[in-house]
Each structure stands twice: as structure tokens, then as C-alpha cells.
């Protein structure tokens, strides 16, 4: 009996689940990352997101219940690039879980495997707005990065749970095959609109629009995280008319008063979208991008 107790303690310390015990507990900071983790974890893990798709990942509240979730986690997956810097570190400290601290076996920074855009080449400071020193953190909206992150998640899960290595590998292969098929579908749906000029509110759509073949000609925020001034709105209106922009993209957690005004003044279509996969409704990473592509294509065909 004593030996069994010792073995169970060792398994818990290593983050490896005994099959008679609970599954791996995987937490991701944002829903899209959780959706990728769920695709490769399958039935061997309980996966959830710390934030809802309606929450801005830059400025979430560090609520005590989130620290409790982190205390029980075997694996924490983060977007990185300082996207969560305003709220996640204090939660990690309060969680008192050594396994999910930066550099530990239960911590995965997905940005380390992503192909990044807008990586600053010169010195940056706060006068430039909410610039991320490691690059634009909204890389999950590029399906190619989705594939890279899914592969990294599968590898991390295999290390934490070697007994499930075969299942994780099969789940990953299935997901990548489905993603390749979906990309062909998305490319075909968006092909008629390649090169179309559009406007975005925040600099969070670059990865998606590059994949989709759309062209962002301006942003409503003059600098990342800085509310638009009257002068900047006037500049955007001029750009929209000069470039004949047709669409304005914005997440629903940003105020839409200015975007609605711009759409009214110019006649372009305002598309307000969720900030991530809705896990509560069983939405997957692929169905999330499906919905984005469908919404954009429908908006542009009008």
C-alpha cells in the first residue's frame, strides 16, 4: 500500500495521469488555442480556455477562479509575444503550480513555433502604441500557423503522457488532413476577392487577410491600442474612398460606435466577428475558420 502511494505521488509530480485518475487538464489562454489543443488531445485530456471569445485577450481580468483552474492544470498553453502579459503572470503566481510556470514541463508558448509578422526591426517604445516586441501575436488566424501549433501541442502532450503518444499522433494526423482539405475549400471560396482592399479596427487581422488574399489599406486605431481621434477617422475615410475599400473587420469586444459611423459615411460593410472559437457550442478550430471565411465571402459578394 505504501509503494502504491509513492508511485501515485510520483505520477502527479511528473504531470503524468494514472489511467484510474482524472485525464490531463489542459488550459489555453484563448479559445482558438484551446480548440487546437482539443483537436490533438482527443479523449485523453480535458481542455478549456481561460478566456471567452467575447473577451479581449490584451486586458482580461485576473479573477481568482482562473488561478484555481491553473492550480489544477497539467499543461498551460499561451499565445505569448506579451499578448497575455497584463493578466496572466499574476494568475500563474497565485496558482502555486510549479508545472505551468514559464520554462517548466507543463508550459507551452505557441509563438515559438509560429511564423510571425510585424516583428520590430528597430527600437520600440510606448509612444508607438501597444506594439509587441516579439511580433504580431494574432498568428492563430493563419491556418499554416494552426498546423504548426497543433504539431507542437501533440509533441508536448506526448511528453507529459507517453502512454497516449499513439493517440496524440493519430489525432494530429487526422486534424492536419482535415485542415489541408479545409484550406482548399477556403482558398476556392475567397479566390474571387483576392486583392480586395479592406479596413480593420485593430492590427489583429493581418494573418487572416494575408492568407485570404485581402489587402488591408488602413486601421481605425491610429496605433495599436490607441482609440481613433477625429483627425485619424477623417484620414481613414479619405483612404477608404481613395482605395475603394469594401469591408471593415472588427472583433465584437471592441466598441463599434466609430466603425459604425465610418461604415455609414462610406457605404462599406461592417463585419463584427467573435474573437475566437466558441467552445461552449462545440466549435472547432476548423469550423471557426469556416465561419470566418463564409462571413467574409458573403459580405464581399453583396
C-alpha positions as CSV (number, residue, x, y, z in Angstrom):
1,X,0.0,0.0,0.0
2,X,2.8,2.3,0.8
3,X,4.5,1.6,-2.5
4,X,1.3,2.4,-4.4
5,X,1.0,5.8,-2.6
6,X,4.6,6.6,-3.5
7,X,4.0,5.8,-7.2
8,X,0.9,7.9,-7.4
9,X,2.7,10.8,-5.9
10,X,5.5,10.5,-8.4
11,X,3.0,10.3,-11.3
12,X,1.3,13.5,-10.1
13,X,4.6,15.3,-9.7
14,X,5.6,14.4,-13.2
15,X,2.2,15.5,-14.6
16,X,1.6,12.0,-16.0
17,X,-2.0,10.8,-15.3
18,X,-2.6,7.4,-13.9
19,X,-5.4,5.8,-16.0
20,X,-7.5,5.3,-13.0
21,X,-7.3,9.0,-12.2
22,X,-8.5,12.1,-14.0
23,X,-7.4,12.9,-17.5
24,X,-4.8,15.5,-18.3
25,X,-6.1,19.0,-17.6
26,X,-5.0,21.3,-20.4
27,X,-5.6,25.1,-20.2
28,X,-5.1,27.5,-23.0
29,X,-5.3,31.3,-22.6
30,X,-7.6,31.9,-25.7
31,X,-10.3,29.9,-27.3
32,X,-8.6,29.3,-30.7
33,X,-5.6,27.8,-28.9
34,X,-7.9,25.6,-26.8
35,X,-9.6,24.5,-29.9
36,X,-6.3,23.3,-31.4
37,X,-5.4,21.6,-28.1
38,X,-8.7,19.8,-28.1
39,X,-8.2,18.5,-31.6
40,X,-5.0,16.8,-30.8
41,X,-5.7,15.8,-27.2
42,X,-8.9,14.0,-28.0
43,X,-10.4,11.9,-25.2
44,X,-7.2,11.8,-23.1
45,X,-7.5,15.4,-21.8
46,X,-9.9,17.9,-20.5
47,X,-9.3,21.1,-22.5
48,X,-10.6,24.6,-21.7
49,X,-9.8,28.2,-22.3
50,X,-9.2,30.8,-19.6
51,X,-11.0,33.5,-21.7
52,X,-14.2,33.5,-23.7
53,X,-14.3,34.6,-27.4
54,X,-16.1,37.8,-26.2
55,X,-13.1,38.9,-24.1
56,X,-10.2,41.0,-25.2
57,X,-7.1,38.9,-24.6
58,X,-5.0,42.0,-24.0
59,X,-6.9,43.2,-20.9
60,X,-8.6,40.3,-19.2
61,X,-9.4,40.3,-15.5
62,X,-7.2,38.1,-13.4
63,X,-10.0,36.5,-11.5
64,X,-9.4,34.1,-8.6
65,X,-11.3,31.3,-10.2
66,X,-8.8,31.3,-13.1
67,X,-5.9,30.9,-10.6
68,X,-7.8,27.9,-9.2
69,X,-8.1,26.4,-12.7
70,X,-4.3,26.9,-13.2
71,X,-3.6,25.3,-9.9
72,X,-5.1,22.0,-11.2
73,X,-3.6,22.2,-14.7
74,X,-1.0,19.8,-16.2
75,X,-0.4,22.0,-19.2
76,X,-0.8,25.7,-19.8
77,X,-0.7,26.8,-23.5
78,X,-0.1,30.5,-24.1
79,X,-0.1,32.7,-27.2
80,X,2.9,34.5,-26.0
81,X,4.5,37.7,-27.5
82,X,3.2,39.6,-24.4
83,X,-0.4,39.2,-25.5
84,X,-1.3,38.0,-22.0
85,X,1.3,40.0,-20.1
86,X,-1.3,42.3,-18.4
87,X,-3.1,39.5,-16.6
88,X,-1.5,36.0,-16.9
89,X,1.7,36.3,-14.8
90,X,-0.2,37.2,-11.6
91,X,-2.5,34.2,-12.1
92,X,0.5,31.9,-12.6
93,X,2.0,33.2,-9.3
94,X,-1.3,32.8,-7.4
95,X,-1.9,29.4,-8.9
96,X,1.1,27.9,-6.9
97,X,1.6,25.3,-9.6
98,X,5.3,24.9,-10.5
99,X,4.5,22.7,-13.5
100,X,2.8,25.5,-15.5
101,X,5.4,28.3,-14.9
102,X,7.5,29.6,-17.8
103,X,10.1,27.0,-18.8
104,X,8.5,24.2,-16.9
105,X,7.3,20.9,-18.4
106,X,3.7,22.0,-18.3
107,X,4.1,25.3,-20.1
108,X,3.9,25.8,-23.9
109,X,4.5,29.2,-25.6
110,X,2.9,28.5,-29.0
111,X,4.6,31.6,-30.6
112,X,7.9,29.7,-30.6
113,X,6.7,27.6,-33.5
114,X,4.7,30.2,-35.4
115,X,5.7,32.1,-38.5
116,X,5.4,35.7,-37.2
117,X,4.6,39.0,-38.9
118,X,5.4,42.6,-37.9
119,X,8.5,41.7,-35.9
120,X,10.0,45.1,-35.0
121,X,13.4,45.8,-36.6
122,X,14.1,49.0,-34.7
123,X,13.8,50.0,-31.0
124,X,10.2,50.5,-29.9
125,X,8.7,52.5,-27.0
126,X,5.2,53.2,-25.6
127,X,4.7,56.2,-27.8
128,X,4.2,53.7,-30.7
129,X,1.1,52.2,-29.0
130,X,0.7,48.7,-27.9
131,X,3.5,47.3,-30.0
132,X,4.5,43.7,-29.2
133,X,8.3,43.4,-29.2
134,X,8.3,39.8,-30.5
135,X,5.9,40.4,-33.3
136,X,2.2,40.4,-34.0
137,X,0.5,37.9,-31.6
138,X,-2.6,37.2,-33.7
139,X,-0.9,34.4,-35.7
140,X,-3.6,31.7,-34.9
141,X,-5.8,33.2,-37.7
142,X,-3.3,31.8,-40.2
143,X,-4.1,28.1,-40.9
144,X,-0.5,27.3,-41.5
145,X,0.3,28.5,-38.0
146,X,-2.6,26.5,-36.8
147,X,-0.9,23.4,-38.2
148,X,2.4,24.3,-36.6
149,X,0.9,24.9,-33.2
150,X,-1.2,21.7,-33.3
151,X,2.1,19.8,-34.0
152,X,3.8,21.4,-31.1
153,X,0.8,20.7,-28.8
154,X,0.9,17.0,-29.8
155,X,4.6,16.8,-29.0
156,X,4.1,18.4,-25.6
157,X,1.2,16.1,-24.8
158,X,3.3,13.1,-25.7
159,X,6.0,14.2,-23.3
160,X,3.5,14.6,-20.5
161,X,1.6,11.5,-21.2
162,X,3.8,8.9,-23.0
163,X,1.2,6.2,-22.8
164,X,-1.0,8.3,-25.1
165,X,1.6,9.0,-27.7
166,X,0.0,6.9,-30.4
167,X,-3.4,8.5,-29.9
168,X,-2.0,12.0,-29.9
169,X,-0.1,11.2,-33.1
170,X,-3.3,9.8,-34.8
171,X,-5.3,12.8,-33.7
172,X,-2.7,15.2,-35.1
173,X,-2.6,13.4,-38.4
174,X,-6.4,13.4,-38.7
175,X,-6.5,17.1,-37.8
176,X,-3.8,18.0,-40.4
177,X,-5.6,16.1,-43.1
178,X,-8.9,17.8,-42.3
179,X,-7.1,21.2,-42.2
180,X,-5.5,20.6,-45.7
181,X,-8.9,19.8,-47.1
182,X,-10.4,22.8,-45.5
183,X,-7.7,25.1,-46.8
184,X,-8.6,24.1,-50.4
185,X,-12.2,24.9,-49.6
186,X,-11.3,28.3,-48.1
187,X,-9.0,29.2,-51.0
188,X,-11.7,28.5,-53.5
189,X,-14.3,30.4,-51.6
190,X,-12.1,33.5,-51.3
191,X,-10.5,33.4,-54.8
192,X,-12.9,35.8,-56.4
193,X,-12.0,38.5,-53.8
194,X,-8.2,38.3,-53.9
195,X,-6.6,41.8,-53.7
196,X,-9.8,43.4,-52.4
197,X,-9.0,46.5,-50.2
198,X,-10.4,46.4,-46.7
199,X,-10.1,48.2,-43.4
200,X,-9.7,46.7,-39.9
201,X,-10.1,48.1,-36.5
202,X,-7.1,46.6,-34.6
203,X,-4.0,45.0,-36.1
204,X,-5.4,41.5,-35.4
205,X,-6.5,40.5,-38.9
206,X,-3.2,40.7,-40.8
207,X,-2.5,36.9,-40.7
208,X,-6.0,36.1,-41.9
209,X,-6.1,38.7,-44.6
210,X,-2.7,37.6,-46.0
211,X,-4.0,34.0,-46.1
212,X,-7.3,35.1,-47.6
213,X,-5.6,37.3,-50.2
214,X,-7.2,40.5,-49.0
215,X,-5.4,43.8,-48.7
216,X,-5.7,46.0,-45.5
217,X,-5.3,49.6,-46.5
218,X,-5.8,51.2,-43.1
219,X,-6.7,50.6,-39.5
220,X,-9.2,52.6,-37.4
221,X,-6.8,52.6,-34.5
222,X,-4.0,55.1,-35.4
223,X,-1.7,53.0,-33.3
224,X,-2.3,49.6,-31.7
225,X,-4.5,50.1,-28.6
226,X,-4.9,53.8,-29.1
227,X,-8.6,55.0,-29.7
228,X,-9.2,56.7,-33.0
229,X,-9.2,60.5,-33.0
230,X,-11.4,62.7,-35.1
231,X,-8.4,63.5,-37.3
232,X,-7.5,59.9,-37.8
233,X,-11.1,58.9,-38.6
234,X,-11.1,61.6,-41.3
235,X,-7.9,60.2,-42.7
236,X,-9.4,56.7,-42.8
237,X,-12.5,58.0,-44.6
238,X,-10.3,59.5,-47.2
239,X,-8.3,56.3,-47.6
240,X,-11.5,54.2,-47.9
241,X,-12.8,56.4,-50.7
242,X,-9.4,56.6,-52.5
243,X,-8.8,52.9,-52.3
244,X,-12.4,51.9,-52.8
245,X,-12.3,49.7,-49.7
246,X,-15.3,47.3,-49.4
247,X,-15.2,45.8,-45.9
248,X,-14.4,46.8,-42.3
249,X,-13.4,43.9,-39.9
250,X,-13.6,44.2,-36.1
251,X,-13.9,41.9,-33.1
252,X,-17.0,42.2,-31.1
253,X,-15.1,43.1,-27.9
254,X,-14.1,46.5,-29.3
255,X,-16.5,49.4,-29.2
256,X,-18.2,49.7,-32.6
257,X,-19.5,53.2,-32.5
258,X,-16.7,54.6,-34.7
259,X,-16.7,51.7,-37.0
260,X,-20.5,52.0,-37.5
261,X,-20.0,55.7,-38.2
262,X,-17.3,55.0,-40.8
263,X,-19.5,52.3,-42.4
264,X,-22.4,54.7,-42.6
265,X,-20.4,57.6,-44.1
266,X,-18.7,55.4,-46.8
267,X,-21.1,52.6,-47.5
268,X,-18.6,49.9,-46.8
269,X,-19.9,46.8,-45.0
270,X,-19.0,46.4,-41.3
271,X,-18.4,42.9,-40.2
272,X,-18.2,42.4,-36.4
273,X,-16.9,39.0,-35.6
274,X,-16.2,36.8,-32.5
275,X,-12.7,36.9,-31.1
276,X,-12.3,33.1,-31.1
277,X,-13.8,29.7,-31.4
278,X,-17.0,29.3,-29.2
279,X,-16.0,26.2,-27.3
280,X,-19.3,26.3,-25.4
281,X,-21.1,25.4,-28.6
282,X,-18.6,22.8,-29.6
283,X,-16.9,24.9,-32.3
284,X,-13.6,23.5,-33.5
285,X,-10.6,25.4,-35.0
286,X,-11.6,24.4,-38.5
287,X,-15.3,25.3,-38.0
288,X,-14.2,28.6,-36.6
289,X,-12.2,29.5,-39.7
290,X,-15.0,28.1,-41.8
291,X,-17.3,30.6,-40.2
292,X,-14.8,33.5,-40.8
293,X,-14.3,32.6,-44.4
294,X,-18.1,32.3,-45.0
295,X,-18.8,35.6,-43.3
296,X,-16.2,37.5,-45.3
297,X,-17.1,35.9,-48.6
298,X,-20.8,36.6,-48.0
299,X,-20.1,40.2,-47.1
300,X,-17.9,40.8,-50.2
301,X,-20.4,39.3,-52.7
302,X,-23.0,41.9,-51.8
